Structure formats: structure tokens, C-alpha cells
Amino acid sequence: MTSSGRIGHKLITLLFLALLLGGFSPLLFAGAESLAAASREVPANLDAEAVVIMDFARGEILYEKNADKIIPPASLTKLMTLHVMYEALDRGELSRDTRIPILWEDVTLPYDSSLMYLQAGMSVPVIDLMLGLAVISGNDAARAVSRYMSGSTEAFAALMNAEAQKMGLVATRFEEPSGLSEYNTTTAREMALFSRYYLQKHPEALAEVHNVYSMEFPRADVMPPGMAAPAQKILLRNRNQLIFSYDGCDGLKTGYITESGFNIVVTAERGATRFIVVSMGGRNGVDARARTASNLLDWAFERWETVSIKPPQLPELRVWDSAEKYLEPVLAEELTYTIERQQASQLKTRAVFEEDLRAPIAAGTKLGTLIISAGDQAVRRVDIVAPTTIERGNIFIRIRDAIQRWWSRVFGK
């Protein structure tokens, strides 16, 4: 046996003895990502059957539990009802001042149903009904809106399902717009995806209807002809407890029916960091639901932070076989990410490029990779791409460049 062979044999023997005596730990051979994942704690004290924590910046899921379990959304349904209304507002089919006449069929609801106390004969502005949906979770408001906009709750549910399908949601389906039906279905993952889309599409919704502590209803201006408003002012308080107590919370919606348990979608923002939390299937009441949502938000804010990284100056790249000798590459996306807090102060970037670029090059073609790292760990990889199409040059340009490449290879210049 050679000297190198004996050394290798000894190393193998020593390694075997170390594993035998000390026990095998997978973390010895795990990368930094596995070590980081192993160090994270699971959120504690959860009263929920299904959970998702999503960062708002990129829609990435930071924590999940039974995320694809199908559960009736209960009054989380009203978020889709509001989305359909906002879409109609954007198209000019409704205005916030449009008056909707309230009919008897809008207010015939089960005993103990959540109501904004509409009465037949009222004439109520759209914005009041939107507040009724968001603040007090009025099932009567959902009835009135769906009947006015589509003729029936069934026809309105078809609009809701068309929106869900357009978003690519496969488990989210609606029978009616209030959430009373146990045949409405969704999952924690799809509810998080929808909620992010809703906030991106209708950012005004937070201040306009969700982060509203209470609403006064009914008022004199909406009462049926000849009927006076209640002598005492009635304030309907928001069902989302966290907007009153949790720093940065400004939405979004609660829900409960027996078949689903206690559900909530909650969002909070601190600085540049916003999270969306979905908790579904709680069984221990509204206070436990609020504590669960609060604990999930605490877990997220303690461990994660959204950062915007200043993009590096990228060098011009030589392009062969084109009249345009150089191109200025660009990044395929903005450098905004939610990362672990301990990594935020350690971030650095390094660009690696493809070699020997030759035309034609289509716009968007990958030319290299920007590696974003914290210490020795790569946390993100971003494509570097061509901003425009580079056409192939004529035969003379191609001959010229072939000679230059040959000269460079032979003489190293």
C-alpha cells in the first residue's frame, strides 16, 4: 500500500470510530440552511387546525400547518364578497355613494346571525354595506349586495367562483356570499394567497373598511320613509380584536360557524415588514383565536424581516457576432426579500456571468446569477438577464468576431 493509501485508510478508520463512539449526527454534514431550519422554534400555544404565515413582500410561506386541509371559511368568505365589490367599483359599475334599496328578503336570516341591522325599506350607500361586511360581518349586508348586483346569492356566488378560478385557487369555492354555508370551502394556503392578492389589488381597503374600529348604524339618512332613527347612537364594534391591541395590525377578517370553528385572517405591518397570518379551525372561542393570531405574528416579527437590498453596479458584457458589441445586463426582479433577522446585517452580493455570449440573444435571456449571501450561506439567487433583444450581425461581423476570439484564445489577449 502507498503512503497516501495508508493515510486514507487511517482517516476512514478514525471517522468510523468517531461515528461509533460519538453517535451519528446528520447535522455534521448538513448545510447552513439545515442548521438554520433546525434552530427555528415552532409557534407555540396555537388553537388552530390549520395555519399559514406568509410574508407580504413576495408571498413566501414562512410557516405552515395543515395548510391544504379543506375547511369552510365562514365569514372569511366576505373578503371575496368585498373583492367582487371593489372590482365593480374599479370598473365604474358601482360607486361608493350608490344607494341600495333593502328588501324583506335581505333581512330574513337565521336567529343569532351576525347583522348590521338592515331593515326593509332602507336605502343604504354601498360604502356603508362594505363597512357592514368588514367591521361587523353583516350577513344581511352580504344578502343585500349580492341580490342588488347579481339578482340572487347564487348568481353572485358564480362571480366569486370566477374570481377564485382566475386566481388559480382550486379548493376555494362558494355557495353564497356571507359564509353561513358549510359548503363554502377553502384552505389556509389559498386564503393566504387570496388575501395577499386582495391587498395588492385594493390597498385602500385596509384604511377604508378593515382598520375601522366601529361604525354607527342605522342613521337617520338610511331609514325607511316616515321611520325615525334609534334615539340612541348605536356603534357596531369591529370583530377583529387585534386591530385594537396588536402593534401594526390593520386588518383583516374573522369568521365562525360550527362546521369550521374559529377562523381569522390577520395582517400587520411594522416598518417595511408585513405578514399575513391565516388561522382556521380553532375550537376554544374568540379570545383563543385572537391569542393564536397574536402568537403567530409575534413569531414572525421576532424571526423575520423584509429588507430591500441596494442593487450592485453590473458590468457591461461583451457580445459576439453582433453589431452591438456590449450590453448592460439587468436584474430579473427587485431585491426585496423577507429573511431571517440574524442575517439582515450580514448581506452581501456577488455576480457570476455566463461565458462567451453570442448573438442572437432574446430579451429576458439569463446571462448570469446574482448570489445574495449572509456569511457563507447563500440566501437568494437572482437571474441576471438581457434587457433587450440583441440581433445577430452579418457575415462580416461574425468573421471579425471569430478572428478576435481565436486571437484571444491563442495569445490570451
N, C-alpha and C positions, 0 to 999 in steps of 0.2 A: 504494500500500500504506500502511495506517495505521502509526502509531508502534508500537502493540502488535504488529501483524503482523510488522513488521521485527524486533522483539526476539525474537518466537517463532521466526522463520526463522533468526536467528543462533544461538539456543540449539540448534535441531535440527542446524545445521551443525557447531557445536562438539562436540556429542555424537557425531555421526558420525565426526569427525576423531579424537576420543579413542578410540573403539572401533577405528578403523582402525589407529591408531598403537600403542595400548597393548594391543590384543587384548581380546576379549570374555570377561568372566568372569561366569558365571551367579550367582556369589555376590554380585555387586554388587546384584542385585535379589532375592536370596533373603532370606527372613525369618530371624529369630533361630533358629528351630528347625532350619533347614538348616545354619546356621553351627555350631550345637551338634553336629549329627549329623556334619558334616564333620570336626570336631575329635576325634571319638572314634576310638580305635585299636581294631583287631580283636584279639581274644585271640590270643596267639602260642603256637607250639610245641604244636599240637594233634595228637594221634594219635587221630583220630575221623572217621568218615564222616558222622555226624550229631550235632548239638549243639543244646541249648536251655539258656538261662539264664533262670530265671523268678523274679520276686520273690514271696515267700510272702504278703505282705500283701494283694495284690489279684490275684495270678495273671497279672500282665502279663509278657510276654516281652521281655527286655532285649537278648538276642542270640540269633540262630538261624542254623543252617547245615544245609541238607538236612533241615529239621525234619519234613517229611512223607514222607520215604523209608521204605518198609516194611522193617523189619529184625526178625529173630527176637529176642525179648527175652532168650533164655537164662534164667539163674536170676533175672533181674528178675521173671520170672513168679511167683516165690514171694511177692512183695509182694501180688499178688491172692489167692494162697492164704491168706496171713495175714489179708487183709481179710475174706475169707469166714469165717474162724475167729473174728475179732473180732466180726463181725456175729452169729454164733451165740452167742458169749459174752454179747453185749448182750441177745439175746432169751431168755437163760436155757436154751438148748438144750445148752450145754456149760458146764462150769466149768473153771477153771484146774487144779483137782485131779482132774478126771475121768481115770481110768486107761484107757488104750487098749491092748488086747492086741495084741502084734505077731505077725503070721503070716509063714509062709515066703514068701508071695507079695510081702510088703512089702520083703523084703530081697534079692530076686533081681534084681540090677541090673547094668548093663554094667561091665566091668572099668575101673578108674580113675575110676569115678563118684564124685562128691562125696558123702560119707556122714557121718552122726553115729554110725555103727557100732551100729545096732539089730541085735538078734538075735531070731530066732523064739522065742517063749515069754516074752519080756519083757512087763512091764506098766508103761507109761510115762505119767506125768502129761502132760496137754495142754500145760502151760506149758513142759515140757522139749522137747516136739516143736516148739513155736513158737520156742523158742531155737535148736533144731537147724536150723530153716528159716532163721532170720535170721542167726545167728552163723556157722555152718559150712556153710550152704547144703545141708543134707542132703536128697538125693533120696529116701532111704529114709523120711525123716520125711514128705515130701510124699505118698509112696505110702500110708503108714500112715494119715495123716489123711484122705485122700480116700476110701480104702476104708471106714474106720470111719464117716465122716459120710454118705457117699452110696452105698456099696456097690461103687463102681468109680471108676477115674480118669476114665472117660468121663462118668459121671453128675456127678461133681464139676466137671469142666470146663464142663458145662452151667450150673452155678451161677455159675461165674466169668464166663461169657459173658453171663449175665443181668445181672450186676452191671455189666459193661462197657457193655452196651446201656443200662442205666438211667442211666449217667453221660453218655451221648451219644457214646461212643467208637466210631468206625466202622471203624477199621483194626486195633483191638485184639481179637484172637480167640485162643482157647486150645483145644488138643487134649488137653492133660494139665497137671497142676499143678506139675511140677518145673522145666520149662524145657528138658528134654533134647530135645524135639522141635523140629525146624526149621520145623514147620508152625504153631507158635505165632507170632503176628505182632503188631507194634505199630509206633509211630513215636516219635521223640524228643519231639514235641509232645504226643502223647497220653499218653506215660509221665510227662511233667511234670505234665500236668493231673490224671492219676490220683494221682500221688504227693502233690500238694497236697491233693486230696480225702481221701486216706488219712490224712494227718497231721491235717487238720481234724477228721475223724470219730473218729480214735483217737489223740489226742495222747499218751496213756500209752504208746504203742508205742515211742517213742524210748527212754525210760528203761528200759522193761520188757524189750525184746528187741533193739533195734538198737544202742544205745550201750553194749553189753556187750562187754568185751574178750575174754573167753573163758568157756567153760563146761566143767564137769567131767562126763565121761560115758565109759563107764557107771559107775553107782554100785551099791552093794550092794542098795539098796531096789528096783531095777528088774530085777534079774537073774532069769532063769527059776528055778523051784524046784530046789533042790539044786545050783545053779551059783554059784560064788563070783565076786565082782567081781575085776577085774585087781588084782594085787598092788601095782602102782604106779599112782598117780593119773594120769589122762590128761586134759590140758587141751586143748580144741579152741579154737584162736585165731580171732578174727573175721577174715573175708576182706577186710573194708574197711580198707585201710591208713590211711586219712585220720583215722579216729577216734583213732588213736594219735598222730598227728603234726600235724594241722591245727587251729589255734586255732578253737574254736567248733563243730567238726564233731561231730555226734551221730547220724549215720546216712548211708546208708540200706541200699544193697544193691549187690552186684556180680554179674556173670554172664559166662559164656563158653561158647560152643560153636563149633566150626569154622565153621559156616554164618553166624554173626553177628559173630564177632570178640569183642573185649573190651568189655563194656558196664559202665556204672556209673550209678546214681542216687545223688547225694550231696547232703546238706543241711548247712548251717552257720548258726549264729546268733551275732551279736555285738551286744550291746545290744538295740535294738528292731528290728534288721535281720536278716532271714533270707532266704537264697536256696535254690532248688532247682536243681541242675545235672544234666542228663542228657547223657551222652556214650556214643555207640554206634558199633560198627564199628571199634574200634581193632585194629591188627594187630601191635603191637610189644611185647606182653607186659603183665604186671600192673604193673610199675614205670612203664611209659609211660602206662598207664591212670590210675594214681594221679597222675602229674605233670600229665597233661591236666586232670583234675578240679581239682587244686590251682591250676593256672594260670587256669582259668575262674573259680573262686571268688575268687582274687586280683583278677582283672579287675573282677569285680562289686563287691567291697568297696572297691576303690580309687576307683571312679567313682560309686557309687550309695549312697543312704542312705534308710532308711524313717523318715519323720517323721510325727508327729501334730500337726496344726495346731489351735490353740485356736479354736473356732467363734466368729464375731463375734456381737454382740447385734443381732438383726434387728428392725426397727421394725414396729409394728402397721400393717396395711394397711386402708384404707377399702374396704368392700364395699358396692356399691349394690344396691338392690332386695331387701334382706334385712332382717329384724328385727334380726339381729346386724350392727351397723354395722362392726365391726372383726374381724379375725382375726390371730392371731400365726403367721406362717409358720415353717416348719422346713426344715432341710436334708434332702435325699433320701438322703444317705449320710454315714458318718463321714469325717472329714477325715484319713485315714491313707493316705499315698502313699509310693511309692519314687521319689525324684527324684535328679537329678544332685547330687553332693556340693557343687559350687561354688554351687548355687542355694539350698542349705538355709538359709543365714543371711540370705537376701535376700527371703524370702517375705512377701507382704502380700495382703490380701483386699479386694475391692470388690463390693458387691451392686448389681445392676441389676434393677429390677422392671418387670413389665408395667403398663401404664396402664389406668385405667378398668375395675376389676374389678367384674363384675356377677354376682349370683346367678342361677341355681344354680351352685355350684362343688363338684365332687365331690372327695372326699378323694384326695390324690395329684396333683391338678391342678398343673401347673407355673405358678408365679406370677412367677418371675424366675430370675436366674442369679447365683451367687457365682463371681466370677473370682479365681482364685489366680494371682498373678504373681510373677516374680523379675526385678527390674529392670523393663525394658519388655516382657518376654516373658511371655505368658500360658501357664502350665504346666498348669493344670487348670480346668475349668468344671464347676460342680456345680449341679444343679437346686435351686431353692427352691420348695417345694410347700405345698399346703394340708394341715394335719394331720387335719382332719375335713371332713365334708360340710356345706356351707352351703346351706340351703334357700332357695328364692325366697319373698319376702314377699307379702302380699296386695295388692290393688289400691290401697289407701290408702297403703301403704308405697312402692309403685312410683311413685305420683303425687307423693308428697312428695319422693322422691329425684330424679325428673325435674325438678321445680322447682328443687331445690338445684343440680343440675348446670347448668341453664340460667342460673341466677343467677351461678354461678361463672364460666361462660364469658363472660358479658356484662360483668360487673363485676370479674372477676379476683379474686374473694374465695372 
